[in-house]
Amino acid sequence: MNPLLRALWRYGGMLVQPRVTARALQANEVRWDGFVLGVLYLLCVGTLELLRGVAMARVTADLGGLLMLASALGRVLVAPIVVLVACETVLGRTRSCWRGLMLLPLLVVAALAHEAGAHGVQVRTLVPEIAGGLLCVALAWWVRPELATVEEEKP
Amino acid sequence: MKRVALGTLGPALGPALVGALVVALALLGAGRELHRGITQWERLGPLPPGGPTPTFEVLTLDGGRFGPADLHGKVSVVTFWATWCSACKSELEDLEALQHEYPGTGVQFLAINNEGGGLSPFEAAARVQGFARTRGMTLPTALDDGQAARSFRVGPIPHTLVVGRDGIVRHVHQGRVPVDTLREEIDELLP
């Protein structure tokens, strides 16, 4: 299976049959999942916020504007970062390499809430982030026994 | 041919389709945000310098009204703030000190409070008056019900503008602005 298809299978599999999928995964193939899912989350939820930050920085043209842009980026990324830390805590040190894949529920919930908002169904602020984050932690807890442990390389 | 290709995927096809759906959903959201950003680009950021002040009217704490006409003939430093904003408190202290450097030189300062939080005008006025009294604030202060903030497209506060004597917005700052920068900007607008 080519890498793209394999990644799609991984993402879908973790949602529809998490334990079966987790059992079939290899640690080295999920290396970029956290980055990919994080970027997808950023694009889905934060594009407008980032554009707003860029527009502010363009108008003010000073350090304050750049700080506002950084603050916009930080506001968008705070949810996935907190979720990653929580998932890593649940998974433990020897399984921490799988944490990126656990962002999937957050991405799905955030994307659905975003889509609902686009169709006039407003979801309360932070509800998608909290619900998605809890699902991520639940997923990490559920698949944990099936995930292979990876020992850290000793220096 | 297609059937054979799909057949080789076997049981992986279902999850792969779900995965593709998730990625497509995320990209659809990104596309929507990008479209909104592009179509609203001119209105996304704060009011840029170089243009006249927009129409607005705020109530000053002493019971008067303040609008664009009051900005003409004087260099004006206008800042948007709220009592719950800690950076605004530092900014107000700077402006408080700065206003004493320009006594009777055609420079005016105005701190426009936009408290938010669904407060009634009476509640907002009481809170701001209490705040000003506690801090010994002498900076001219006005109350905004949100209309002025919308006109100036104020996002994060403090949001400070330096307006020329012709009523043209010359400088816009978001976040706390160094007092030296403000002093330079005021001085360059004075005759």
Interface residues (C-beta under 8 A of the other chain):
Chain A: M1 L5 A7 L8 W9 R10 Y11 G12 G13 L15 V16 Q17 T21 L40 Y41 L43 C44 V45 G46 T47 L48 L51 R52 A55 M56 R58 V59 T60 D62 G64 G65 L67 M68 S71 L104 L107 V108 A110 A111 L112 H114 E115 A118
Chain B: L9 A12 G14 P15 A16 L17 V18 G19 A20 L21 V22 V23 L25 A26 L27 L28 G29 A30 R32 E33 L34 R36 G37 W41 L44 G45 P46 L47 P48 P49 G155 P156 V172 H173 Q174 G175 R176 V177 T181
